[in-house]
């Protein structure tokens, strides 16, 4: 019995170590391959979509709109108590300047919700391309959710780079490390969610074949 328990403990330790190594390797891959620069800043799209979560994101979205990189700007995940005029006034933009081109979405409260809310708006507008603006560490999960929600839409990533979370040296700051780890775990959860939902889905009811007897 002691030998069996010892072997089980060794196997458990090896399995745990393997999982930890795989998770750590994935974290390094996630941070290292997340966008560290804007790869395409020239292509114009139908829309610019900004995900709330920092003033730098909205500022970048407004600058892109002013530069003609999109016909309209959609800001997803805005607090229900904030209206467009109030939000834009913070950035020194008069409401009448943005009346035609800036739209706020108030329904989303997470990244998957951002994608669904943006997809509905894109369909209403008849748009087929967008430039997605969010923080660099949030971009991979955002692209995953947006591509699921609107597979036929061209999406150009436009990451922004907050001063407190430097893409090149994220590991040098405790705050940045915790933020990147949290985002990596959320990305893994979003990646695995469809498979988990399929496993939890009830089996379809069996089809009962009925036979009819023709009368002569």
N, C-alpha and C positions, 0 to 999 in steps of 0.2 A: 504493500500500500504506500509506504513512504516513497518508494521509487517512482510509482505512478504519479503521485502528487508532485514530485520533483520534476518529472518530465513535463507535466502539464504546466508547471510554473515557467519552465524554460521556453516552451512553445508560446505561452502567453506573452512572455517578455520579448521574444523574437517578433511576434506579430505586432505588438505595440510599437516596438522599435521600427519595424518596417513601415507602419502607418505614419509614424512621426517623421521618418525620413522622407516619405512620399509627400506629406503635407508641407514640409519645409522646402523641398525641392520645387513644389508647385508655387509656393510663395515667392521664391526667388525668380521663377519664370514669370509669374504674374507681374511683379514690380518691374522686372527687367524688360519685358516686352510691351508694357503699357505705353501709350504714346508719350514721348518726351519732347515732341515738337509738333507743329501743325504741318502735316505733309502736303496739304492742298489748300492754299489760301487764295487761289485765283478763281476757281470755278464758281459761277453764280448758280444758285438753286432757286426753286420756287419759294421755299420757306426757310426761315431760320428758327430753330427751336431751342429755347433756353430752359434748362432745368434749374429750378430754384435751389439755393443752398450756398449762396455767397454773392456779394455785390459785384465781384469781378466778372462773374458769368453774365449778368445782365448788362453790365457796361460793355463787355465784348460783343454781346448780341446787338446792342444799339449801334455800336461802331460799325459792325458788319452791315446792318441795315442802311446806315448812312452812306456806306461805301458802295451800295448797290449790289450786295452779294445775295440778296433775297428780296422777293416782292412783299412779303409780310413777315412779321416777327411774332411768334407764339411763345408765351412764357407759361410753362406748365408747373402746376403745384403751388400756386400763389395762395396765401392765406385768405380765407373767406372774407375777412374784415378789411382787406386791402383792395382799393379800387385802382384803376389804371392811372387816373390823373394824379392821385396821391403818390403812387409808386414812381411815376416818371418825373414828378416834380423834384424828387430827391436827386435825380441825375441832371437837373437843369433843363429838361426838355418840356417845352410847352405842350399842353394837351392837344391843341389844335394841330400841331405838327405831327402828332402820332395817331390822330383820329382814324386815318385810313389804313394804317399799316401795323399797329401793335394790338395784339389780342391777348387777354389773360385767361388762363384756365385755372379754375378753382377746385376741381374735383379730385385731383390726384394727391395721395399722401405717401407714395413710395415710388420706386423706379418703374415697377411693372404698371402702376397706375399712370405714371407719366406717359408711358408708351401707349397705353390704351386711349388716354385722353387726347394725345397728339394724333393718333391714328384716326380718331373720329373727326377731329378738326381738319386734318388733311383731306379726308374723303369729302367733307362738306365743301371745301374750297376747290376740289378737283385738282389738287397738287400731286406731283409725282416725284419730287426730289426735295431733300432738306439738308441743311447744315446743322449738325447737332453740337450744342455748346454746353459743356459741363467740365468739371475738374478732371485732370488727367487720370487720377486714381479711380475715378468713378466711370470713366469712359468705356472700359471693356464690358462691364455689366450693363451699362446703358445701351450699348450697341447690341448686345445679346437680346435684351427685352424689345428694343425697337424693331429689330429684324424679325422677331417672332410676330410682333403685332402688325407689321406692314411689310411682308416679304417682297412685294413688287415695287417698293419705293427705293430710289437711290439715296443713300445716306453718306454724307461726308462728315468725318469726325473733325471737330474743332475744339481740342482741349484747351483749358486755361490752366495756369500754373500759380496757385496761391503761394505767397511768400513763405508761409509757415510750413509748407509741405513740398519741399524741393524734390523734383523728380529724379535728379541726378544723385542726390545724397539723402534720400528719405530715411535711410538707416541711421543717420547721425543724430536724429531728433527723436526723443521718446514719444512725443506727441504724434509725429509722422509715422513712426513704427506702429503704434497702436491703431492709427487710422487706416493704414494700408492693410494690416492684418484683419481688421474688421471688414474692410471692403472685399478682401480676398475670400473670407468666409461667406460673405453674402453672395459673391459671385459663384462659389461652389454650390451654395444652396439653390440659386436660380438655375444653374446648369443642370442640377439633378432633379429639380422639381417635376418636370414632365414625366420622367421615368417613375418617380414615386407615385404620381397621380395615376399612371397606367396600372401600376401594381395594385393600387387600392381600389380601382374601379371594379364594380360588381360584374360578375360574368353575365353575358347576355342570356336572356331567357331562352330555353330551347324552343325551336320551332316545331310545332305539332303538325304533322302532315295529315291532311284530311282527304279521304277518297270519296268520290261520288260514284254511285252506281247508276248507269244509264238505264232507263226503262225502255223496254221494247213493246 
